[in-house]
Amino acid sequence: MRSDQGQPTRLSDYRVPDYLIDSVDLDVLLHPTATKVRATLALRPNPAGRANAPLVLDGDDLVATMVELDGATLDLASGFAVADRLTIETPPQRPFRLTTETLLDPSANTRLMGLYRSGSAYCTQCEAEGFRRITYYLDRPDVLAVFTTRIEAPLAEAAVLLGNGNPVESGPVAGTDRHFAIWHDPHPKPAYLFALVGGNLDVLEDSFTTSEGRTVALGIYVEPGKTGFAAYAMDALKRSMRWDERAFGRAYDLDVFNIVAVSDFNMGAMENKGLNVFNDKYVLASPRIATDADYAGIETVIAHEYFHNWTGNRITCRDWFQLSLKEGLTVFRDQEFSADERSRAVKRIADVRNLRTRQFAEDGGPLAHSVRPEAYREINNFYTATIYEKGAELIRMLRRLIGAEAFGRGMDRYFETYDGTAATVEDFLGCFAKASGRDLGHFFAWYGQAGTPELKAETRYDAASSTLHLDLSQETPPTPGQPSKAALVIPVAFGLVAPDGAVQAATTGEPDGLSAHEAREGVIELSTPRRRVSFSNVAPGTIPSLLRGFSAPVHLRSDLTDADLLLLLRHDSDPFNRWEAAQTVLTRVVLRRIRGSEQHSGADGIAAVADALGPVLDLAPSDPAFAAQVLTLPSEADLAREIGRDVDTDAVFAARQAVRADIGRALAEGLEACYSGIADEAAYSPDAKSAGRRALRNTALALLAAGRPERGATMARAQFEAATNMTDTLAALSVLALIPGDARETALAHFYRSFEDEPLVIDKWFGLQASIPEAGTLERTRALMSHTAFSIATPNRVYALIGSFSANATQFNRPDGGGYQLVADVVMQLDPTNPQVAARVLNAFRSWKMMDLPRRRQAEGALKRITAQSKLSADVKDIATRSIG
């Protein structure tokens, strides 16, 4: 099962490994350009594998300097050990030991996979296939071994030496300026969970006592002088550990848990056993440099990586096709953690916003794939929103379908049955089938079918019998490689809301009623292409509230009128559906504005919407974060997805801005009162209530600025000058950035001077400028690429500038193709040095086929320019080829 040979890797081709590795002893002598790695593997034939099969170990750009088989040195001149593999044609058919020595150049490793340098520190990233860049190995997740790692380095260059598991021994190397540390991980793990770190780092230390009585030493290692920025991350870690014990019964299993923050990292973080390596943006925070969103992100990512200790490490995935088994499940767990720590309603809204923006766009474009794909060409390209976020939604649906108690029993069974193994989706679902007594065969189809189902709901009220008839139907559009779709099982959580806002009690009529389980849980299970459900004894004017809590990842199309939706906004007991009602009616208003079907006299519904939104401001004392979400219009991406095809991004932007301005003017008095009524707090706190107050205040400011630009600009300048935290500073600067002129440039220059020594803040400065929706942003972005603070070798900086530009709908999708060409240029420049980051940037093209014809032609031309390059990495070639389709 190799993904580096130019041919697809297919799930159907899976076979067990022919050899197993029981233990690994590593001796790593760190050097900036000549690191030596000595690896001794204790191997044995797999009884379930092929008899007398050759042993083929994976490699990637390796230089072998020695190989021994059971102590006998093998002749490297025979060519059995090359850069990408080591082959023993006739290995012993008994337990044996293989020792290899490889020579690495960490400083030249710009791919940031395997062992590389981040500043002066050494660190590793091995998921998915990075360990083969360190030593020859069976680099696949179903080969689990016990690792012991000895690390050696000059004391002056790397005073801190960290590895997986527990520390065993450390000390000076006699007669040298070097020292060593030995780490042992008693829990068998696949190679992708290996890590080591060496460098001169400061540490924030703490401890945690588990429910089992184990005292765990906690450490967060950061660049010198930055321990003060790690306090919130430490707090989040301890809260995560306690929550996992309480919510899932999972206690930590080692004597130490370490986190290391590095500034050069392709992804967010990595869950290596006992030694998590993090992008420093998800560790470092203070009120001066981090926004409320940054604090929430740190909390989520810290929790996610810690929760992997059980869902990913103790139980890993058999092969990479099962990736969502660890990632989707762990996203679900971190979402539940954040919901418990903050506002459950607001967290759900934020997660659905993210799902729709990223995953729905993926499902609707040329890169669509299932949660468990059947094939891939480059595994790095499948760390996607579908695997993570949609995978989490499947877990959430499962819990709703079988109930919380059965779900809890199923999780316990999963932990007990598969601890210490590499599992499959079938293994996982089998635990819940046994725990619930339900056949989950139909539910399994969600894992194999790509695309976002469209759920259609139509209502009809029979006054003579006081019966409300609800007709539900489903259809999933074709996706690449899957032209025909089967009906899925869709849990539709529901309620009935009477015209006066009261919850309507209803009984179901035969033969179109609900099962006892459905009635008890308030969930209609749609498992066929269509279904009718009838409710009796229903008052006239009663409205169904469907898909409560976003009970399934589908597009809901209902026949509810704007008036019906505004009634739900005012009275629905489900907070998600209150927000959803506002989003739906606002989407309709913007789309009517785009089509020009009605004039700006209020006939497009803006007056009624503004009237319904006004009372939302009264929520400021009780739930300001929820009020801020309701007052935030659907994004341009949301609107484009609703249009579906032939999208004119300029028209979408103009219509959305016009509606924001109308709402800002209509609510100006209330918005200003809300803004002035939320006083600055004496001391900044990142807690949910305080963050919610700032969110509502800054949302009010942005709406005011849209409706009354001069007044908004005056208020924004005052806030920018007086702000004492990054949340308010950046919110004010974001308002000013939308107003061309000297004031904007002065504010941007002042911001840079104030924070030029804070890399994470300068990322915000780059990103904000690349997000300005003006024609000049293309040239501004090109100019910023030549700025002294920009480096294309730093992933965070690339994501900040180019990632923000590609999310700028009007400028990335310019009709002249300039935005597409800029991103294509960056992809081609990055590809030779860091193909993984290049491929992530290239994902910006995932929705190009929904654009109008002129834009489609320009985007296709940019993609073809990339594919025409004579040398492309597997990462970029895969994304570009699939994008063109």
C-alpha positions in Angstrom: 0.0 0.0 0.0 2.3 2.8 -1.2 1.1 6.2 -2.2 4.4 7.5 -3.7 4.6 5.5 -6.9 2.3 7.6 -9.2 -0.5 5.0 -9.1 -3.5 5.3 -6.8 -3.6 3.5 -3.5 -6.9 1.6 -3.3 -8.8 0.4 -0.2 -9.6 -2.8 -2.1 -5.9 -3.6 -2.4 -5.3 -3.6 1.4 -3.5 -6.6 2.7 -1.9 -7.1 6.1 1.8 -6.5 6.4 4.0 -9.5 5.8 6.2 -8.6 8.7 5.6 -7.0 12.1 7.9 -4.8 14.2 7.8 -5.5 17.9 10.3 -2.9 19.1 12.3 0.0 17.7 15.6 1.3 19.3 16.7 4.6 17.9 19.9 6.5 18.5 19.8 10.0 17.0 22.9 12.2 17.0 21.6 15.6 16.1 23.6 17.9 13.8 22.4 20.8 11.7 23.5 19.2 8.4 24.6 15.7 9.2 22.3 14.0 11.7 23.0 10.3 12.1 20.1 8.0 12.9 20.8 4.4 14.0 17.6 2.3 14.1 17.4 -1.3 15.3 14.1 -3.0 14.5 13.0 -6.3 16.1 11.0 -7.9 13.3 9.2 -11.2 12.8 7.1 -12.7 10.0 3.4 -11.9 10.3 1.5 -15.3 10.6 -1.4 -13.6 8.6 1.0 -12.4 5.9 2.5 -14.0 2.9 5.1 -16.7 3.6 8.6 -16.0 2.5 7.7 -12.6 1.2 10.5 -10.1 0.7 10.9 -7.4 3.3 10.4 -3.9 1.8 10.9 -1.0 4.1 9.8 2.5 3.1 12.2 5.4 2.6 12.1 8.9 1.2 15.2 10.7 0.2 17.3 8.6 2.5 21.1 8.1 2.5 22.0 4.7 4.0 25.5 4.4 5.5 25.2 0.9 7.2 22.8 -2.0 7.3 23.2 -5.1 9.5 21.0 -8.2 9.6 21.3 -10.1 12.9 24.7 -8.4 13.4 26.1 -9.2 10.0 26.9 -6.2 7.8 25.3 -6.2 4.4 27.0 -4.8 1.3 25.4 -1.5 0.3 27.0 -1.7 -3.1 24.5 -4.3 -4.1 21.8 -1.6 -4.3 19.3 -3.1 -1.9 19.0 0.2 0.0 18.2 3.2 -2.1 16.6 6.6 -1.4 13.0 5.4 -1.4 13.2 1.8 -0.1 15.3 -1.0 1.5 14.6 -4.5 0.2 15.7 -7.8 1.8 14.7 -10.4 -0.8 15.0 -13.4 1.5 14.7 -12.3 5.2 14.7 -14.9 8.0 11.4 -16.6 8.6 11.8 -16.2 12.3 12.3 -13.2 14.7 15.3 -11.2 13.6 16.9 -7.8 14.0 17.7 -5.2 11.3 19.9 -2.3 12.1 20.3 0.7 9.7 22.2 3.9 9.8 21.0 6.9 7.8 22.4 10.4 7.3 20.0 13.4 7.3 20.4 17.1 6.6 17.7 18.8 8.8 18.6 22.3 7.7 17.9 21.5 4.1 14.6 19.8 4.8 12.3 22.6 3.6 9.4 20.2 3.2 9.0 20.3 7.0 8.3 16.5 7.0 10.6 14.1 8.8 13.3 15.7 10.9 13.9 19.4 10.2 15.0 22.7 11.8 12.6 25.4 13.0 14.8 28.3 13.8 17.6 26.8 15.9 15.5 23.9 17.2 15.2 20.4 15.8 11.7 18.9 15.5 9.8 16.2 13.6 6.5 15.8 11.7 5.8 12.2 10.7 2.1 12.1 9.8 1.2 10.8 7.4 4.4 9.4 5.8 7.3 11.4 7.3 9.0 8.8 9.4 10.4 7.2 6.2 12.3 10.5 5.8 14.2 9.6 9.0 14.9 5.9 8.7 13.8 2.9 6.7 10.6 1.5 8.1 7.2 -0.2 7.5 5.7 3.2 7.5 2.0 2.3 7.7 -0.4 2.8 10.6 -1.2 -0.9 11.2 2.4 -1.7 12.2 2.6 -0.9 15.9 5.8 -1.1 17.9 7.3 -0.1 21.3 9.8 2.8 20.8 12.9 3.6 22.8 14.8 6.7 21.6 18.2 8.0 22.6 18.8 11.6 21.5 22.3 13.2 21.6 23.3 16.8 20.8 25.7 19.5 21.9 24.5 20.9 25.2 25.0 24.5 24.1 23.0 23.9 20.9 20.1 21.8 22.3 19.8 21.9 26.1 16.3 20.3 25.8 16.0 16.8 24.4 12.4 15.5 24.2 10.9 12.2 22.9 7.8 10.1 23.1 6.7 8.4 26.3 8.5 8.7 29.6 12.1 9.9 30.4 14.4 7.1 31.3 17.9 8.5 31.6 19.8 11.6 30.7 23.3 13.1 31.3 26.5 14.3 29.7 28.5 12.3 27.1 31.8 11.7 28.8 34.7 13.6 27.3 32.6 15.8 25.0 30.5 18.9 25.0 27.4 16.8 24.2 24.6 15.3 26.3 21.9 12.7 25.8 18.4 11.8 26.9 16.6 8.4 26.6 12.8 8.2 26.2 10.7 5.0 26.3 7.1 4.8 25.2 5.6 1.6 26.6 2.5 1.8 24.4 2.9 0.3 20.9 2.3 2.9 18.2 2.7 3.4 14.5 5.6 5.4 13.2 3.5 8.4 12.3 3.2 9.1 16.0 7.0 9.3 16.5 8.5 12.6 17.6 11.6 14.2 18.9 12.5 17.8 19.7 15.9 19.3 20.5 16.7 22.9 21.2 17.2 25.7 23.6 13.7 26.2 24.8 12.0 27.6 27.9 9.3 25.6 29.6 6.2 26.4 31.6 5.7 23.5 34.0 2.7 22.3 35.9 1.1 19.0 37.0 -2.1 17.1 36.8 -3.4 14.3 39.0 -5.5 11.8 37.1 -8.7 10.1 38.3 -6.5 7.0 38.7 -4.2 8.8 41.1 -1.3 9.2 38.7 0.6 12.5 38.9 1.5 13.7 35.4 4.2 16.3 34.9 3.1 18.8 32.3 5.4 21.0 30.2 4.8 23.5 27.4 8.1 24.3 25.7 8.4 27.6 23.8 11.1 29.9 22.4 13.1 31.6 25.1 11.2 34.4 26.8 7.7 33.3 25.8 6.6 31.2 28.7 4.3 34.0 29.7 2.3 33.4 26.6 1.7 29.8 27.3 -0.5 30.1 30.5 -3.8 29.8 28.7 -2.7 26.8 26.7 -1.7 25.1 30.0 -5.1 25.9 31.5 -6.8 24.5 28.4 -4.7 21.3 28.6 -5.7 20.7 32.2 -9.3 21.3 31.5 -9.2 18.9 28.6 -7.6 16.2 30.7 -10.3 16.6 33.4 -13.1 16.7 30.8 -12.0 13.5 29.0 -12.1 11.7 32.4 -15.6 13.0 33.1 -17.2 12.8 29.7 -15.6 9.6 28.3 -13.9 8.0 31.3 -10.4 8.3 29.7 -7.5 9.0 32.0 -4.0 9.9 30.8 -1.6 7.0 30.7 2.0 8.3 30.9 4.1 10.1 33.6 4.6 13.2 31.4 2.8 15.2 28.8 4.8 17.7 26.8 3.8 20.3 24.2 6.4 22.1 22.0 5.5 25.2 20.1 7.4 25.8 16.9 7.1 28.6 14.4 7.6 26.5 11.3 4.8 23.9 10.9 2.7 22.9 7.9 -0.4 22.1 9.9 -2.0 23.2 13.2 -0.5 20.5 15.6 0.4 16.9 15.9 -0.7 14.4 18.5 2.6 12.4 18.9 2.3 10.1 21.9 3.2 12.2 25.0 5.0 14.8 22.9 2.6 17.1 21.0 4.3 19.4 18.5 2.3 22.6 17.8 2.2 25.5 15.4 2.9 28.3 17.9 -0.2 30.1 16.8 -2.2 27.5 18.8 -0.1 27.9 21.9 1.0 31.5 22.4 -1.5 34.1 23.6 -1.8 37.3 25.6 -4.5 40.0 25.5 -2.0 42.2 23.6 -1.3 39.7 20.7 -4.3 37.3 20.6 -7.9 37.9 19.8 -10.8 36.1 21.4 -10.9 33.8 18.3 -7.3 33.0 18.9 -8.0 32.0 22.5 -10.9 29.8 21.4 -8.7 28.2 18.7 -6.0 27.4 21.2 -8.5 25.8 23.5 -9.9 23.7 20.7 -6.6 22.6 19.2 -5.0 21.8 22.6 -8.1 19.7 23.4 -8.1 18.0 20.0 -4.5 16.8 20.2 -4.9 15.7 23.8 -8.1 13.8 23.0 -6.1 11.9 20.3 -4.3 10.1 23.1 -7.2 7.7 23.1 -8.9 8.3 19.7 -5.9 8.1 17.5 -3.0 6.9 19.6 -4.3 4.1 21.9 -6.6 3.1 19.1 -5.2 4.1 15.7 -6.5 3.5 12.2 -5.7 0.4 10.2 -4.9 2.3 7.1 -5.2 5.9 5.9 -8.7 5.2 4.4 -9.9 5.0 8.0 -8.4 8.5 8.7 -11.8 9.9 9.8 -11.9 7.2 12.4 -9.4 9.2 14.4 -9.9 12.7 13.0 -13.6 12.9 12.7 -14.2 11.2 16.0 -11.7 13.5 17.7 -13.2 16.7 16.1 -16.5 15.5 17.6 -14.9 15.2 21.0 -13.2 18.6 20.9 -16.5 20.2 19.7 -18.3 18.7 22.7 -15.6 19.9 25.0 -15.7 23.5 23.7 -19.6 23.4 23.8 -19.4 22.4 27.5 -16.7 25.0 28.3 -18.5 27.8 26.4 -21.9 28.3 24.9 -23.3 25.1 23.3 -25.6 27.1 21.0 -22.9 29.5 19.8 -20.4 26.7 19.4 -22.8 24.7 17.2 -23.4 27.8 15.1 -19.7 28.4 14.6 -19.1 24.7 13.7 -21.9 24.7 11.1 -20.6 28.0 9.6 -17.2 26.4 9.2 -18.7 23.2 7.8 -20.7 25.0 5.2 -17.8 27.3 4.2 -15.2 24.6 3.9 -16.8 21.2 3.6 -19.9 22.0 1.6 -17.7 23.8 -0.9 -15.5 20.7 -1.1 -18.5 18.4 -1.5 -19.9 20.7 -4.3 -16.7 20.9 -6.4 -14.2 18.8 -8.3 -12.3 17.7 -5.1 -15.4 16.0 -3.6 -14.6 12.7 -1.9 -16.3 10.5 0.7 -15.5 10.4 4.4 -13.9 7.0 3.7 -12.5 7.3 0.2 -11.9 4.3 -2.0 -8.6 5.5 -3.5 -6.1 8.3 -3.2 -2.9 9.3 -5.0 -1.4 11.5 -2.2 -2.5 10.9 1.4 -1.4 14.4 2.5 -4.2 15.8 0.3 -6.9 14.0 2.3 -6.5 15.8 5.5 -9.6 17.7 4.5 -12.8 19.2 5.9 -14.7 16.1 4.7 -12.5 13.8 6.8 -12.5 16.1 9.8 -15.7 18.2 9.9 -18.1 15.9 8.0 -16.6 13.0 9.8 -17.5 14.7 13.1 -21.1 15.2 11.8 -21.4 11.5 11.2 -20.5 10.8 14.8 -23.1 13.4 15.9 -25.8 11.9 13.7 -24.9 8.4 15.1 -25.4 9.7 18.7 -28.8 11.2 17.8 -30.0 8.1 16.0 -29.2 5.6 18.8 -29.5 8.0 21.8 -26.9 9.3 24.2 -27.0 6.3 26.5 -26.4 3.7 23.8 -23.8 6.0 22.3 -21.9 6.1 25.7 -22.1 2.3 25.9 -20.8 2.0 22.3 -17.8 4.3 23.1 -16.9 2.2 26.2 -17.1 -1.0 24.1 -14.9 0.6 21.4 -12.2 1.6 24.0 -12.3 -1.8 25.7 -12.3 -3.9 22.5 -9.8 -2.1 20.3 -7.3 -0.5 22.8 -3.8 -1.1 21.4 -4.9 -1.9 17.9 -5.4 -0.4 14.5 -9.2 -0.3 13.8 -11.6 0.3 10.9 -14.8 2.1 10.5 -16.6 -1.2 10.5 -15.0 -2.1 13.8 -16.2 1.3 15.2 -19.8 1.0 14.0 -20.0 -2.6 15.1 -19.5 -1.4 18.7 -22.5 0.9 18.5 -24.6 -1.7 16.7 -24.1 -4.1 19.6 -24.6 -1.4 22.2 -27.9 -0.2 20.7 -29.2 -3.4 19.1 -29.7 -1.5 15.8 -28.5 -2.5 12.4 -26.3 0.3 11.3 -25.6 -1.0 7.8 -27.7 1.7 6.2 -25.9 4.4 8.2 -22.6 3.1 7.0 -23.4 4.5 3.5 -22.6 8.0 4.8 -18.9 6.9 4.9 -18.8 5.8 1.3 -20.9 8.4 -0.5 -19.6 11.8 -1.3 -21.7 14.9 -1.7 -24.1 16.9 0.4 -27.7 15.6 0.3 -30.5 18.1 -0.4 -33.4 17.7 2.0 -36.7 19.1 0.7 -39.5 19.8 3.1 -43.0 20.7 2.0 -46.0 21.3 4.4 -49.7 21.2 3.9 -52.3 22.0 6.5 -55.8 20.3 6.5 -58.1 22.6 8.4 -60.9 20.1 8.4 -58.9 17.5 10.4 -56.5 19.9 12.1 -53.7 17.9 10.6 -50.3 19.1 9.4 -48.8 17.0 6.6 -45.0 17.2 6.2 -43.5 15.7 3.0 -39.7 15.1 3.2 -37.6 14.0 0.3 -33.8 13.6 -0.3 -31.5 13.7 -3.3 -27.7 13.9 -3.5 -26.2 15.5 -6.6 -23.5 13.6 -8.6 -19.9 14.0 -7.5 -16.7 12.9 -9.3 -16.7 9.2 -9.7 -20.2 8.8 -8.2 -22.9 9.7 -10.7 -25.6 7.8 -8.9 -26.5 8.2 -5.2 -28.4 6.0 -2.8 -30.8 7.4 -0.2 -29.2 7.9 3.2 -30.6 7.7 6.7 -31.1 11.3 7.7 -32.1 12.2 11.3 -34.4 15.2 11.1 -34.8 16.7 14.6 -38.0 18.6 14.7 -40.5 20.7 16.7 -43.7 22.5 16.0 -44.1 26.2 16.8 -47.6 27.8 17.0 -48.3 31.3 15.7 -48.2 32.8 19.2 -44.7 31.2 19.7 -45.9 28.4 22.0 -44.5 24.9 21.5 -47.3 23.0 19.8 -48.0 19.6 21.3 -49.0 17.1 18.6 -49.9 13.5 18.1 -49.0 11.6 15.0 -51.6 10.0 12.9 -51.6 6.6 11.2 -50.4 5.4 8.8 -48.0 8.4 8.4 -47.0 8.6 12.0 -43.7 8.3 13.9 -42.3 5.3 15.7 -42.2 5.4 19.4 -38.5 6.1 19.3 -38.9 8.9 16.9 -41.6 10.5 18.9 -39.7 10.2 22.1 -36.5 11.6 20.7 -38.1 14.3 18.5 -36.4 12.9 15.4 -37.8 11.9 12.1 -35.6 9.2 10.4 -35.7 9.7 6.7 -34.2 6.6 5.2 -36.0 6.4 1.9 -36.1 8.9 -1.0 -39.3 10.4 0.4 -41.5 10.1 3.4 -44.7 11.8 4.7 -45.3 12.4 8.3 -48.7 13.7 9.5 -49.4 15.5 12.8 -52.9 15.7 14.2 -54.5 18.2 16.6 -52.3 21.0 15.3 -53.4 24.6 15.5 -53.7 26.6 12.3 -50.6 28.5 11.3 -48.3 26.1 13.2 -44.8 26.0 11.6 -42.4 23.0 11.6 -38.9 23.7 13.0 -36.8 21.2 11.1 -33.2 20.0 11.4 -32.9 21.4 14.9 -29.3 21.6 16.1 -28.4 20.9 12.5 -29.1 17.3 13.0 -27.6 16.2 9.7 -25.1 17.7 7.3 -27.6 18.5 4.5 -28.9 21.4 2.5 -32.5 22.0 3.7 -34.9 23.4 1.2 -38.3 24.2 2.7 -41.4 26.0 1.6 -41.6 28.2 4.7 -42.2 31.9 3.9 -40.2 34.8 5.1 -42.9 35.5 7.6 -42.7 31.9 8.8 -38.9 32.2 9.2 -39.2 35.4 11.1 -41.6 33.8 13.5 -39.0 31.1 14.1 -36.4 33.7 14.7 -38.5 35.3 17.3 -39.9 32.2 19.1 -38.2 28.9 18.3 -37.0 27.2 21.4 -34.0 25.7 19.5 -31.3 28.5 19.4 -29.7 27.0 16.3 -32.9 27.2 14.3 -33.4 30.8 15.5 -30.1 31.6 14.0 -30.8 29.5 10.9 -34.1 31.3 10.3 -32.3 34.6 10.3 -29.6 33.3 7.9 -32.2 31.8 5.5 -34.3 34.9 5.3 -31.2 37.2 5.0 -30.0 34.9 2.2 -33.3 35.3 0.4 -33.1 39.1 0.7 -29.6 39.3 -0.7 -30.4 36.9 -3.6 -33.5 39.0 -4.5 -31.2 42.0 -4.5 -28.8 40.3 -6.8 -31.5 39.3 -9.2 -33.0 42.8 -9.1 -36.4 41.3 -8.9 -37.6 44.0 -6.5 -36.5 47.6 -5.9 -35.0 48.9 -2.7 -38.4 50.1 -1.4 -38.5 47.4 1.2 -40.4 44.9 -1.0 -37.4 42.6 -0.9 -38.1 42.1 2.8 -35.4 44.2 4.4 -37.8 46.2 6.6 -39.4 43.1 8.0 -36.0 41.5 8.6 -34.7 44.6 10.4 -37.8 44.7 12.5 -37.2 41.1 13.6 -33.5 41.6 14.2 -34.0 44.6 16.4 -35.1 42.6 19.5 -32.0 40.5 19.1 -30.0 43.5 20.5 -31.9 43.0 23.8 -30.0 39.7 24.3 -26.9 41.7 25.1 -27.1 41.1 28.9 -28.0 37.4 28.7 -26.4 35.9 25.6 -24.3 38.5 23.7 -22.3 35.9 21.7 -25.6 34.4 20.3 -26.9 37.9 19.4 -23.6 38.6 17.5 -24.1 35.5 15.5 -27.7 36.3 14.6 -26.7 39.8 13.5 -23.9 38.5 11.2 -25.0 38.1 7.6 -24.4 35.0 5.5 -20.9 35.1 4.0 -20.2 35.6 0.3 -19.2 32.0 0.2 -22.6 31.0 1.7 -24.4 33.1 -0.9 -22.3 31.8 -3.8 -23.1 28.2 -2.7 -26.8 29.1 -2.6 -26.6 30.4 -6.2 -24.8 27.3 -7.2 -23.6 28.1 -10.7 -22.6 31.0 -12.9 -21.7 33.1 -9.8 -20.7 36.7 -10.3 -18.7 37.4 -7.2 -18.8 41.1 -7.7 -22.6 41.1 -7.8 -22.7 38.9 -4.7 -20.4 41.3 -2.8 -22.3 44.4 -3.9 -25.7 43.0 -2.9 -24.5 41.7 0.5 -22.9 45.1 1.2 -26.1 46.9 0.3 -28.2 44.7 2.6 -25.7 45.2 5.4 -25.9 48.9 4.9 -29.7 48.8 4.9 -29.7 46.9 8.2 -27.1 49.1 9.7 -29.2 52.2 8.9 -32.5 50.6 10.1 -30.9 49.5 13.4 -28.6 52.4 13.9 -30.1 53.7 17.0 -30.2 50.3 18.7 -26.7 49.4 17.5 -25.2 52.6 18.9 -27.0 52.0 22.2 -25.8 48.4 22.3 -22.2 49.6 21.5 -22.1 52.3 24.1 -23.9 50.1 26.7 -21.2 47.4 26.6 -18.4 49.1 28.6 -14.8 48.1 28.3 -13.9 45.7 31.1 -11.2 46.8 33.6 -9.2 43.7 32.9 -9.3 41.5 29.8 -10.5 37.9 30.3 -10.9 35.3 27.5 -13.8 33.7 29.2 -17.0 33.0 27.0 -19.1 35.7 28.6 -16.5 38.4 28.2 -15.7 37.3 24.7 -19.4 37.4 23.8 -19.7 40.9 25.0 -16.8 42.0 22.8 -18.2 40.0 19.8 -21.6 41.8 20.0 -20.0 45.2 20.5 -17.7 44.8 17.5 -20.5 43.3 15.4 -22.6 46.4 16.3 -19.6 48.6 15.2 -19.3 46.9 11.9 -23.0 47.2 11.1 -23.0 50.8 12.1 -20.1 51.5 9.8 -21.9 49.8 7.0 -25.0 51.8 7.5 -23.5 55.1 8.6 -19.9 55.1 7.3 -18.8 58.5 8.7 -20.1 57.7 12.1 -18.7 54.2 12.0 -15.3 55.5 10.9 -15.2 58.0 13.8 -16.1 55.3 16.3 -13.6 52.8 14.8 -10.8 55.4 15.0 -11.6 56.1 18.6 -11.7 52.4 19.5 -8.4 51.7 17.6 -6.6 54.4 19.6 -8.1 53.4 22.9 -8.2 49.6 22.7 -6.3 47.6 25.3 -6.6 44.2 23.7 -6.0 42.7 20.3 -9.7 41.7 19.8 -10.9 45.3 19.9 -7.8 46.7 18.1 -8.2 44.3 15.2 -12.0 44.8 15.0 -11.5 48.5 14.7 -8.7 48.2 12.2 -10.9 45.8 10.1 -13.5 48.6 9.9 -11.0 51.2 8.9 -9.4 48.9 6.3 -12.7 49.0 4.3 -12.4 52.8 3.9 -9.9 53.9 1.3 -7.6 56.8 2.1 -4.8 58.1 4.2 -6.5 57.2 7.5 -6.5 53.5 6.6 -2.8 53.5 5.5 -1.8 55.5 8.6 -3.6 53.0 10.9 -2.1 50.0 9.1 1.4 51.6 9.4 0.9 52.3 13.1 -0.3 48.7 13.7 2.8 47.3 12.0 5.2 49.6 14.0 3.5 48.6 17.2 3.8 44.8 16.7 6.6 44.3 14.2 8.4 42.1 16.8 5.3 39.8 17.2 5.2 37.4 14.2 1.7 36.1 15.0 0.4 39.7 15.0 2.2 40.5 11.8 0.4 37.5 10.2 -2.9 39.3 11.1 -1.5 42.5 9.4 -0.7 40.6 6.2 -4.1 38.8 6.2 -6.1 41.9 6.8 -4.7 43.7 3.9 -5.1 40.7 1.6 -8.8 40.6 2.5 -9.6 44.2 1.4 -12.3 43.8 -1.3 -10.9 46.4 -3.7 -9.3 46.2 -7.1 -6.0 47.4 -5.7 -5.6 44.5 -3.4 -4.1 42.3 -6.1 -1.1 44.7 -6.4 -1.0 45.3 -2.7 -0.7 41.5 -2.1 2.1 41.2 -4.7 3.9 44.1 -3.1 3.5 42.5 0.4 5.2 39.4 -1.0 8.4 41.5 -1.3 8.0 43.0 2.2 10.9 42.3 4.5 8.6 40.6 7.0 7.3 38.1 4.4 8.9 34.7 3.8 7.5 32.2 1.4 9.4 29.5 3.5 7.2 30.2 6.5 3.9 28.4 6.3 2.1 30.7 8.7 3.1 33.7 6.6 1.9 32.1 3.4 -1.4 31.1 4.9 -1.8 34.6 6.3 -1.2 36.5 3.1 -2.0 34.1 0.2 -4.6 32.2 2.1 -6.4 35.4 3.0 -6.2 36.6 -0.5 -7.6 33.4 -2.0 -10.6 33.8 0.5 -11.2 37.3 -0.8 -14.0 36.4 -3.1 -14.0 39.4 -5.4 -10.2 39.7 -5.8 -9.3 36.0 -6.1 -12.1 35.6 -8.6 -11.3 38.8 -10.6 -12.8 38.5 -14.1 -9.4 39.3 -15.6 -7.9 36.2 -13.9 -5.3 38.2 -12.0 -6.2 36.6 -8.7 -6.0 33.1 -10.1 -2.6 33.8 -11.7 -1.2 35.2 -8.5 -2.2 32.1 -6.5 -0.9 29.8 -9.3 2.4 31.7 -9.3 2.7 31.1 -5.5 1.9 27.4 -5.9 4.6 26.9 -8.6 7.1 28.8 -6.5 6.4 26.8 -3.4 6.1 23.3 -4.9 9.8 22.5 -5.2 10.5 23.3 -1.6 7.3 22.6 0.3 4.7 20.7 -1.8 2.4 20.1 1.1 1.9 23.9 1.7 1.7 24.4 -2.1 -1.2 21.9 -2.3 -3.0 23.5 0.6 -2.8 26.9 -1.2 -4.0 25.3 -4.4 -7.2 24.1 -2.7 -8.4 27.7 -3.2 -9.6 26.6 -6.6 -12.0 24.0 -5.2 -15.1 26.1 -6.2 -14.0 27.5 -9.5 -16.5 25.5 -11.5 -19.4 27.4 -10.0 -18.2 30.7 -11.3 -19.6 32.4 -14.4 -18.1 31.6 -17.8 -15.4 34.3 -17.9 -14.1 33.4 -14.5 -14.2 29.7 -15.2 -12.1 30.2 -18.3 -9.5 32.2 -16.4 -9.4 29.7 -13.5 -9.0 26.7 -15.8 -6.2 28.5 -17.6 -4.4 29.0 -14.3 -4.8 25.4 -13.4 -3.6 24.2 -16.8 -0.6 26.4 -16.5 0.3 24.5 -13.3 -0.2 21.1 -14.7 1.9 22.0 -17.7 5.0 22.3 -15.5 7.5 19.6 -16.3 8.2 18.8 -12.6 5.4 18.7 -10.1 5.2 17.1 -6.7 2.6 14.4 -6.2 0.8 16.7 -3.8 0.2 19.5 -6.3 -0.3 17.3 -9.4 -3.0 15.4 -7.6 -4.9 18.5 -6.5 -4.5 20.3 -9.9 -5.5 17.3 -11.9 -8.6 16.6 -9.9 -9.5 20.3 -9.9 -9.6 20.4 -13.7 -11.6 17.1 -13.7 
